[in-house]
Amino acid sequence: MMLIVSPFRIALLCSVKTEASMNKVITQSGIPPLRTQPTWGFFSRQSFLGLCLFLAFCISQSVQAQKPSVPRLVQQLSQKQPNLLRQHPILNPKRIDALYNQTGDEYLWSPEWEPFRKAFLQTLERADDFGLNRDNYHYTLLKTLNRKNTLAYELYTSDALLTFMEHVGYGTNRPNWLTINPDCDPVGQEFGVETYLLTAFANCYTFPQVLEGTEPQTQVYQTLRTEMMRVNGIINRPELVTGPIPFTGELAENRLLVNRLKAWGVLPLNAVHPSEIQVQQALTLFQQKVGEPADGRLTLTTLAKVNKPFADYTKMLVRSLNSWRWLNAINEYKTLVINLPAAELYGFEGSTVTLSMRALLGKPETPTPQFFSHLTNVRFSPNPGQSGFLPYTIPPNELTVFAQNLNPQILFRQDSRFHNLGGVQVEKPMELAAWLLDDNDEVHHLIQRPPTQTGTTSIIRKISPPVSLLVFANSMGIDERGNIRLYDDAYQHANSLLMHR
């Protein structure tokens, strides 16, 4: 089997809206339709003048295209309140431009939407529960703006909301290799946040409904978000998060250890005088969380990990929440994810994991790269060889599974699975092929067919629609029981702050 990978394209949230469809959305929301550009009558008496004006328009647009687009409302604000705009620059001018181009510069924040705005501010006040910083979204300014200052009230509310929606839904600081929606309108509609907001207004959504529709719903993300909220509740309790913890034989007598295990969430906060067995069980849970042998013994390696600065754990949570949001940005029904530190593959259908298996990855000296692409074909080959192999190319263009599976399965059962020259080998190639093609019977038929005389003929089956493939490094995930797991990072990626050895 060969999976051929090509650069992906997404059209669901980033499709360039036709004027007719956009006008329908705008009209439903009670906002005036978009203004249409005049057409020039070729046979009219004014055709020559029209042509001249059209050419002048094109030249002016060519000159303006070299400069950042600035919406007219922002220009008005700069004229009326230049000091305010200098002190609080617009965070996302492209999105503001896209939003008010769709509304025809009509205001959105009428008094009837004040409950929506207040609910947004209440959420923004606890932005740290999302791994975000409220000060990055005009929070202080929004709390003090007077409704009489109509223009500033309008622009800063929209700017903060659009930016927050983008970050909480699709992540911040997306890397260059994660090329999302390359064919989208250059004004910044690649994730459709502006259109989604107008649709929410048209359907009278509350802000909690908008937030639920924007935020990822995968189990791993929701588990990490719950952990982020828990950590924010105890991070300012120095008795729980400060050390260093001494090495002792009796676990229950080690009060610093007991407190740190509470901070890690493996021992209840209300456990005032836990027994030796309770602390041992908590230590076992911690060892499972960080990938140590789960024997409940305070070894030197376990002590080193439990002693790591708790602030680093918070930073890991922030980075992990951000990168798991990239899956939400892809926004396709079927997505394959390979998490490099975990050396595991997951198949997502919507927000649900319906396929999982272990993988063999590149050695630390020849690491498997991070990339994003599309799987478009499955190739079934009768030739013997290594099964489920993804060559070391960027982007990779094939994943081969042969009729004879020569993979030593014992390698997949090891905790450390970094043996290849940069490629990826999967544990269950037949299951992966059946998942991609949504046809288990055909997969078994094709792989078991009689060999040809030459033994070289392959059969290709197209994956329809193509399945996106995200290979990234995230040092936090969840195990099969839904518990948070921290992974040693064989490649020493930047987001692994806690588990470096």
C-alpha positions in Angstrom: 0.0 0.0 0.0 1.3 3.4 -0.9 -0.2 6.7 0.4 0.7 9.6 -1.9 0.8 12.9 -0.2 0.2 16.2 -1.9 -0.2 19.8 -0.5 -3.6 20.2 0.9 -6.4 22.6 0.2 -9.3 23.5 2.5 -12.5 25.2 1.3 -15.0 24.8 4.3 -14.2 27.8 6.4 -11.9 29.7 4.0 -13.8 29.5 0.7 -13.9 32.8 -1.0 -17.5 33.9 -0.7 -19.4 35.0 -3.7 -21.1 38.4 -3.5 -24.5 36.8 -3.8 -23.9 34.3 -0.9 -22.3 37.0 1.3 -25.2 39.4 0.7 -27.5 36.7 1.8 -25.7 36.4 5.1 -25.5 40.1 5.6 -29.1 40.6 4.7 -30.2 38.0 7.2 -28.3 39.8 9.9 -30.0 43.0 9.2 -26.8 44.6 7.9 -27.0 46.5 4.5 -25.8 44.4 1.6 -22.3 44.8 0.2 -21.8 47.6 -2.2 -21.4 46.4 -5.8 -18.8 47.8 -8.2 -20.2 49.7 -11.2 -20.0 47.9 -14.6 -18.9 49.8 -17.7 -21.2 49.7 -20.7 -19.0 48.8 -23.6 -21.3 50.2 -26.2 -22.5 53.3 -24.3 -21.6 56.8 -25.1 -19.5 57.0 -21.9 -17.6 53.8 -22.6 -14.4 55.6 -23.4 -14.6 57.7 -20.2 -15.5 54.5 -18.3 -12.5 52.7 -19.7 -10.2 55.6 -18.6 -11.6 55.6 -15.2 -11.3 51.8 -15.0 -7.6 52.0 -15.9 -7.0 54.7 -13.4 -8.8 52.6 -10.8 -6.6 49.6 -11.6 -3.4 51.7 -11.4 -4.4 53.2 -8.0 -5.3 49.7 -6.7 -1.9 48.4 -7.8 -0.2 51.2 -5.9 -2.4 50.7 -2.8 -1.8 46.9 -2.9 1.8 47.6 -1.9 0.5 49.1 1.4 -1.3 47.4 4.3 -5.1 47.7 3.9 -6.6 50.1 6.4 -10.4 50.2 6.8 -12.2 53.5 6.6 -13.4 53.2 10.2 -9.8 53.0 11.5 -8.9 56.0 9.4 -11.7 57.9 11.0 -10.6 56.9 14.5 -7.0 58.0 13.7 -8.4 61.4 12.7 -10.7 61.8 15.7 -8.6 60.1 18.4 -5.0 59.7 17.2 -3.6 59.3 20.8 -6.0 56.5 21.6 -5.0 54.6 18.4 -1.3 55.1 19.2 -1.7 53.8 22.7 -3.8 50.9 21.7 -3.0 49.8 18.1 -5.6 47.7 16.3 -4.5 44.1 16.8 -5.8 42.5 13.7 -6.3 45.2 10.9 -6.8 42.5 8.2 -9.7 41.0 10.1 -11.2 44.4 10.9 -10.9 45.3 7.3 -12.5 42.0 6.2 -15.4 42.4 8.7 -16.4 45.9 7.9 -15.9 45.4 4.1 -18.7 42.8 4.5 -20.9 45.2 6.5 -20.4 48.2 4.3 -18.8 50.0 7.3 -22.1 49.7 9.2 -21.7 49.4 13.0 -22.4 46.1 14.7 -22.4 46.8 18.4 -25.9 48.3 19.0 -27.4 48.3 22.5 -29.2 45.0 21.9 -25.9 43.2 21.7 -24.7 44.5 25.1 -25.4 41.1 26.9 -23.2 39.4 24.2 -20.4 41.9 24.8 -20.6 41.6 28.6 -20.4 37.8 28.3 -17.3 38.2 26.1 -15.7 40.4 28.7 -16.4 38.0 31.4 -14.7 35.3 29.4 -11.8 37.5 28.5 -11.3 38.2 32.2 -10.4 34.5 32.7 -8.4 34.2 29.4 -5.6 32.4 31.3 -8.0 29.4 31.6 -7.6 29.2 27.8 -3.8 29.6 28.0 -4.2 33.1 26.7 -3.4 36.6 28.2 -6.3 39.0 28.5 -4.0 42.0 28.2 -3.4 40.9 24.6 -7.1 41.7 23.7 -7.6 45.3 24.9 -9.1 44.0 28.1 -8.4 47.1 30.3 -9.5 49.5 27.5 -12.7 47.6 26.9 -13.6 47.8 30.6 -13.3 51.5 30.5 -14.7 52.5 27.1 -17.8 54.7 27.2 -20.6 53.7 24.8 -20.8 57.4 23.8 -17.3 57.0 22.3 -19.1 55.1 19.5 -16.3 54.6 17.0 -13.7 53.4 19.5 -16.3 51.2 21.3 -17.2 49.6 17.9 -13.7 49.0 16.6 -11.9 47.8 19.8 -14.8 45.5 20.7 -14.7 43.9 17.2 -10.9 43.8 17.1 -10.7 42.0 20.5 -13.4 39.6 19.7 -12.1 38.6 16.3 -8.6 38.1 17.6 -9.7 36.1 20.6 -11.9 33.9 18.5 -9.1 33.2 16.1 -6.6 32.4 18.9 -9.0 30.2 21.0 -10.2 28.4 17.9 -7.1 28.0 15.7 -4.1 28.8 17.8 -1.5 31.5 17.9 2.0 31.6 16.3 1.2 28.9 13.7 4.5 27.8 12.1 5.3 28.4 8.5 5.2 24.7 7.6 1.6 24.6 8.7 0.2 26.1 5.5 -3.5 26.5 6.1 -5.8 27.5 3.2 -3.2 28.8 0.7 -5.9 29.9 -1.8 -7.9 32.1 0.5 -8.6 35.8 0.0 -5.5 37.8 1.0 -7.5 40.1 3.3 -7.3 37.4 6.0 -10.5 35.3 5.7 -8.6 32.0 5.9 -10.6 30.8 8.9 -13.8 32.6 8.2 -14.0 34.2 11.6 -15.6 37.4 10.3 -18.3 35.5 8.4 -18.9 33.2 11.4 -19.4 36.2 13.6 -21.9 37.8 11.2 -23.7 34.4 10.9 -23.8 34.3 14.8 -25.4 37.7 14.8 -27.9 36.7 12.1 -29.0 33.7 14.1 -29.0 35.6 17.5 -26.3 33.3 19.0 -25.2 34.0 22.6 -21.5 34.4 23.2 -21.3 31.0 25.0 -22.7 29.5 21.8 -20.2 31.3 19.7 -17.4 30.2 22.0 -18.5 26.5 21.8 -18.7 26.7 18.0 -15.2 28.2 17.9 -13.2 26.2 20.5 -11.9 22.7 19.7 -14.1 19.9 21.0 -11.5 17.0 20.9 -11.0 15.0 24.1 -7.3 15.8 24.3 -7.9 19.5 24.0 -10.8 19.6 26.5 -8.8 17.5 29.0 -5.8 19.9 28.7 -8.2 22.9 29.1 -9.6 21.4 32.2 -6.1 20.9 33.5 -5.2 24.5 32.6 -8.1 25.7 34.8 -7.0 23.5 37.7 -3.4 24.7 37.5 -4.5 28.3 37.4 -6.4 27.7 40.7 -3.3 26.5 42.6 -0.4 28.2 40.8 -0.4 31.1 43.4 -0.3 28.7 46.4 3.5 28.7 47.2 3.2 25.8 49.7 2.1 23.5 46.8 4.5 24.6 44.0 7.8 25.5 45.7 10.6 23.1 46.6 13.1 21.6 46.5 11.8 18.2 47.6 14.2 16.1 49.6 14.8 12.4 49.1 13.2 10.4 51.9 12.3 6.8 52.5 8.9 7.5 54.2 6.7 9.1 51.6 3.9 10.3 53.9 6.3 12.2 56.1 7.7 14.1 53.2 5.4 17.1 53.4 7.0 18.9 50.4 6.5 15.8 48.3 2.8 15.5 49.4 2.2 19.1 48.5 3.8 18.8 45.1 1.8 15.7 44.3 -1.3 17.7 45.1 -0.1 20.4 42.7 0.3 17.7 40.1 -3.3 16.7 40.5 -2.6 13.1 41.6 -3.4 13.6 45.2 -6.6 15.4 46.5 -6.1 18.9 47.8 -8.2 18.0 50.9 -5.9 15.1 51.8 -4.6 16.6 55.1 -2.8 13.6 56.5 -2.6 11.0 53.7 -1.4 7.6 54.5 1.8 6.0 53.2 -0.3 3.9 50.8 -2.2 6.9 49.5 1.0 8.8 48.8 2.5 5.7 47.1 -0.6 5.4 44.9 -0.3 9.1 44.0 3.3 8.8 43.2 2.4 5.8 40.9 -0.1 8.0 39.1 2.6 10.7 38.7 5.0 8.2 37.2 2.4 7.1 34.7 1.9 10.7 33.8 5.5 11.4 33.1 6.5 8.0 31.6 8.5 6.6 34.4 8.2 3.0 35.7 5.0 3.0 37.7 6.2 1.3 40.8 5.4 3.9 43.5 9.0 4.2 44.5 10.7 7.6 44.9 13.6 6.9 42.6 16.2 9.6 41.7 14.7 10.0 38.2 11.2 10.3 39.6 12.4 12.8 42.2 14.1 14.9 39.4 10.9 15.1 37.5 8.6 15.9 40.4 11.1 18.6 41.4 10.9 20.4 38.0 9.7 24.0 38.3 5.9 24.0 38.2 5.9 27.1 36.1 7.4 25.0 33.3 4.4 22.7 33.4 2.2 25.7 33.0 4.1 26.8 30.0 3.8 23.3 28.5 0.1 23.5 29.0 -0.1 26.8 27.2 2.0 25.6 24.2 0.1 22.3 24.1 -3.3 23.9 24.0 -2.1 26.2 21.2 -0.8 23.4 19.1 -3.8 21.1 19.5 -5.9 24.0 18.2 -4.1 23.6 14.8 -6.2 20.4 14.3 -9.3 22.6 14.7 -7.9 25.0 12.1 -7.6 22.2 9.5 -11.3 21.7 9.9 -11.7 18.6 7.8 -13.8 15.6 8.9 -11.0 13.1 8.6 -7.5 14.0 9.8 -4.4 11.9 10.6 -2.2 13.2 13.4 1.3 11.8 14.2 2.6 13.2 17.5 6.3 12.9 17.4 7.2 12.8 21.1 4.5 10.2 21.7 5.5 8.2 18.6 1.8 7.5 18.0 -0.7 8.0 15.2 -4.3 9.1 15.7 -7.2 9.1 13.2 -9.7 11.8 13.9 -13.2 11.8 12.5 -14.6 15.2 13.6 -13.6 15.6 17.2 -13.4 11.8 17.9 -10.4 9.5 17.7 -11.5 6.4 15.8 -8.1 5.0 15.0 -4.9 4.8 17.0 -1.6 3.0 16.8 2.0 3.2 17.6 4.7 4.3 15.1 8.4 4.0 14.6 10.1 7.3 13.9 13.5 8.7 12.9 16.5 8.6 15.2 17.4 11.8 17.1 20.3 12.3 14.6 17.8 11.9 11.6 14.5 13.2 13.1 11.2 12.8 11.4 10.2 16.4 10.3 7.1 18.3 11.3 4.8 19.0 8.3 1.3 19.2 7.0 0.0 17.7 3.8 -2.8 15.5 2.2 -3.0 11.8 1.6 -4.6 11.2 -1.8 -3.9 7.6 -2.7 -3.4 4.1 -1.4 -1.0 1.8 -3.3 -1.2 -2.0 -2.7 2.1 -3.7 -3.6 2.7 -7.5 -3.6 6.5 -7.0 -3.1 8.0 -8.1 0.2 9.6 -5.4 2.3 9.1 -3.1 5.2 5.5 -2.4 5.9 3.9 1.0 6.5 7.0 3.1 5.6 6.9 6.8 5.0 10.1 8.0 3.2 12.1 10.9 4.5 10.9 13.7 2.2 9.1 17.0 2.8 6.3 16.6 2.2 6.3 12.9 2.1 4.6 11.4 -1.0 4.1 7.8 -0.1 3.4 5.4 2.7 4.1 1.8 1.5 2.5 -1.3 2.9 3.5 -4.6 1.3 1.7 -8.0 1.2 4.4 -9.5 3.4 4.7 -7.6 6.7 8.2 -7.9 7.9 8.0 -5.4 10.7 9.3 -6.8 14.0 6.3 -6.1 16.2 8.4 -6.1 19.3 9.8 -2.7 18.2 6.3 -1.2 18.5 5.9 -2.5 22.0 9.0 -0.6 23.2 8.6 2.7 25.0 11.3 4.3 22.9 10.5 3.9 19.2 13.0 6.1 17.4 15.0 3.8 15.1 14.5 4.9 11.5 16.3 7.2 9.1 13.6 9.9 9.3 10.7 7.9 8.0 7.6 6.6 9.8 6.5 3.0 10.1 3.0 2.3 11.4 1.9 -0.6 13.7 -1.3 -1.5 11.9 -1.0 -0.7 8.2 -4.1 -2.7 7.1 -6.3 -0.9 9.6 -4.9 2.4 8.4 -5.6 1.6 4.8 -9.2 0.5 5.7 -9.7 3.7 7.6 -8.5 5.9 4.8 -10.6 4.1 2.1 -13.5 3.4 4.4 -13.6 -0.2 3.1 -12.1 -3.0 5.1 -13.2 -5.8 2.8 -11.5 -4.3 -0.3 -8.3 -3.8 1.6 -8.1 -7.4 2.6 -9.0 -8.5 -0.9 -6.3 -6.4 -2.5 -3.6 -7.4 -0.1 -4.4 -11.1 -0.4 -4.7 -11.3 -4.2 -2.4 -13.8 -6.0 1.0 -12.4 -7.0 1.7 -11.7 -10.7 4.5 -13.4 -12.7 6.8 -10.5 -12.2 5.6 -9.7 -8.7 5.8 -6.0 -9.3 2.3 -4.8 -10.2 0.7 -2.4 -7.8 -2.9 -1.3 -7.5 -3.8 2.3 -6.6 -7.0 3.3 -4.9 -7.9 7.0 -4.6 -8.7 8.4 -1.2 -11.9 10.5 -1.7 -11.9 13.0 -0.3 -8.2 13.3 0.5 -7.3 13.0 4.2 -5.2 15.7 5.8 -2.0 14.6 7.6 -0.5 16.6 10.5 2.9 15.6 11.9 3.9 17.8 14.8 5.7 17.8 18.1 3.6 18.1 21.3 4.9 16.9 24.6 1.5 16.6 26.1 -1.4 14.3 25.2 -3.8 11.8 26.9 -3.5 8.0 27.3 -6.1 5.4 26.5 -7.8 6.1 29.9 -8.1 9.8 29.1 -5.4 10.8 31.6 -2.8 13.5 30.8 0.5 12.1 29.6 3.8 13.9 29.3 6.3 12.6 26.8 10.1 12.6 26.7 11.1 14.6 23.6 13.7 12.6 21.7 14.2 15.5 19.3 14.4 18.3 22.0 11.7 20.4 20.4 11.1 23.8 21.9 7.7 23.0 23.5 9.2 20.2 25.6 10.2 22.2 28.7 9.7 19.7 31.4 10.8 16.3 30.2 14.3 17.0 28.9 16.8 14.6 30.4 
